[in-house]
Amino acid sequence: MKTLAINFKAPLQSFGNEATFTRRTTNDYPSKSAVIGMLAAALGYHRDDERITDLNDLLFAVRIDQPGKVLHEFQTVEWKKDTRKITYRDYLQDAVFVVAIGSENDAFVDELESALKHPKFQLYLGRRSNAPAGILKTHIIADKNPVDALREIEWQAAKWYQTDNNHETISIELIADAKLLSGSRSYVIKDQVISFDQRGRRYGFRSEARTNVELKNHMYQEHDPLSYL
């Protein structure tokens, strides 16, 4: 198996869950369906392309390296002539995630990495206004599934965030396909892509689970009170 790890970093990100016209909230981490949508865009798949559902077979895990703070925004929308409504949207500010996608098809993983570096359609992190903070940083890890890959990739949080969390090691939350975390309690979410067609987006249910991984903080400095004397 080969795994592709992708750094999700931007001033704003948003990963909708059960959104409505009036209120569009966000998950606190990238959903698998959102990642599939980005990969499909990079590959040049249109919204009604049947190949999109094949991407559900990719193994998925995500690490929350730097939790984002929620920003609440409102917009006034004229949805028909002389009729206006206020809608609300939520975003994650200054969040950093590491997403890992795995497959037994090594060549396809290489194709995905190449597509992310040379995308056919615009890439964004949840919503079109949420452009990545520069070229996406990717890592290829051979002979590792997504969870094992995320256990060994260094902490990717911003240096200021690592400095503020001055501990030698840090416990990071990791979310993955349930079958990758067989020892953890699983739950079901509506995050299986059936169709991205704008005439009727549809999602099915999939199982995922959570755990924590311990990572080294390379910005850690041991506190020595005597050094101030």
PyMOL commands that set and color helices and strands:
alter all, ss='L'
color gray80, all
select helices_A, chain A and resi 32-43+50-57+106-117+146-152+159-164+178-180+225-228
alter helices_A, ss='H'
color red, helices_A
select strands_A, chain A and resi 2-9+12-13+23-24+59-66+69-80+83-93+96-103+138-142+169-177+186-195+202-216
alter strands_A, ss='S'
color yellow, strands_A
deselect
rebuild
show_as cartoon
